Amino acid sequence: MNFPEKVTFRFIDKDTKKPIENIAAIIILYARRKNNYEIGPKFYDKNGYIDFSKEECNKGIKLSQELFIMDYSSSLENCFPKILLNTLDAKNVDFIIEHFDEYKVFWDKDPFCNADFIDRLRKVNNLYMNRLV
């Protein structure tokens, strides 16, 4: 895959046409060998935008390969030229919050997880999903 320096998405309300902020989402990169990569979650900003950079994707891939040696092998360049944007449903959000401490070894190294990550995740608007365009 020839991944661009940055991929940007925008969410807007289908009725009001106003941007929707604070939705947690990931992108899925389709690996040619072994498992696909889930990059994120990240949060939509106040203008309804979210972006994933090539650098962030490479860091997420490297981390997955380091922590789960037998499960991942493709580089970003070896992935299929296809990505999927996936918003987290309430079940996924709850799972991450409930099991955060169990997977702390992963989250401590994750490029998307900063000091306010769990607080932001507790306040996401992901239940709003049926009103998106």
C-alpha positions in Angstrom: 0.0 0.0 0.0 1.2 3.5 -0.8 -0.3 5.1 2.3 -0.5 8.9 2.2 1.2 11.1 4.8 -2.3 11.6 6.4 -5.8 10.3 5.9 -8.7 12.6 7.1 -12.3 11.8 7.7 -15.2 14.0 8.8 -18.5 13.2 10.5 -21.6 15.4 10.3 -25.1 15.1 11.6 -27.4 14.0 8.7 -30.2 16.2 9.8 -28.5 19.4 11.0 -25.4 19.1 8.8 -23.3 20.2 11.9 -20.0 18.4 12.7 -20.1 15.8 15.5 -17.2 15.7 17.8 -15.7 13.3 20.3 -16.5 10.0 18.5 -13.9 7.2 19.0 -12.8 5.5 15.9 -10.1 3.2 14.5 -8.9 2.3 11.0 -8.3 -1.2 10.0 -5.3 -1.9 7.7 -5.7 -5.2 5.7 -2.5 -7.2 6.0 -1.4 -9.6 3.3 0.0 -12.0 5.9 -1.4 -13.0 9.3 -3.7 -10.5 11.1 -5.0 -7.1 10.1 -4.0 -4.0 12.1 -6.4 -1.9 14.1 -4.9 1.6 14.5 -6.4 3.9 17.2 -8.7 4.7 18.7 -8.6 8.3 18.1 -11.2 11.0 18.6 -13.0 13.3 16.2 -12.3 17.0 17.0 -14.8 19.8 17.5 -15.1 20.3 13.8 -15.9 16.6 13.2 -12.5 15.8 11.8 -10.2 12.9 12.6 -6.9 12.0 10.8 -4.5 9.1 10.9 -0.9 9.8 9.8 1.5 7.4 8.1 3.8 7.8 11.1 1.0 6.8 13.6 0.1 3.8 11.5 3.8 2.7 11.3 4.1 3.1 15.1 0.9 1.1 15.7 2.1 -1.7 13.4 5.5 -1.8 15.0 3.9 -2.0 18.5 1.6 -4.9 17.4 4.5 -6.8 16.0 6.6 -6.3 19.1 3.9 -7.3 21.6 2.3 -10.1 19.5 5.2 -11.6 17.6 3.4 -14.6 16.2 0.3 -12.7 15.1 1.5 -9.9 12.9 4.1 -9.7 10.1 3.1 -7.3 7.3 4.5 -3.8 7.1 2.4 -0.8 6.1 3.8 -1.1 2.6 2.8 -4.8 2.5 -0.8 -4.1 3.4 -3.5 -4.2 0.8 -4.4 -0.8 -0.6 -7.7 -0.7 1.4 -8.6 0.8 4.8 -11.7 0.7 6.8 -12.9 3.4 9.2 -14.7 1.8 12.1 -16.4 3.7 14.9 -16.4 1.9 18.2 -19.7 0.8 19.5 -20.7 1.1 23.1 -19.7 -2.5 23.8 -16.1 -1.8 22.5 -15.8 1.4 24.5 -17.0 -0.3 27.7 -14.5 -3.1 27.1 -11.6 -0.8 26.7 -12.5 1.1 29.9 -13.2 -2.0 31.9 -10.0 -3.8 30.9 -7.7 -0.9 30.6 -5.5 -2.0 33.5 -5.2 -5.6 32.2 -3.8 -4.3 29.0 -1.7 -1.5 30.5 1.5 -2.9 29.0 0.0 -2.3 25.5 -1.7 1.0 26.2 1.5 2.5 27.9 3.3 2.1 24.6 0.4 2.9 22.3 0.9 6.2 20.3 -2.8 7.1 20.7 -3.0 6.6 24.5 -2.1 9.7 26.5 -2.9 10.9 30.0 -6.5 11.8 29.3 -7.3 8.8 27.1 -9.7 7.0 29.4 -11.4 10.2 30.5 -12.1 11.1 26.9 -13.3 7.5 26.2 -15.8 7.8 29.0 -17.3 10.9 27.3 -17.5 9.8 23.7 -20.6 10.4 21.6 -20.5 6.9 20.0 -24.2 6.2 20.9 -25.0 9.1 18.4 -23.9 6.9 15.5 -27.3 6.5 13.9 -27.5 10.2 13.1 -24.3 10.4 11.0 -24.0 10.9 7.3 
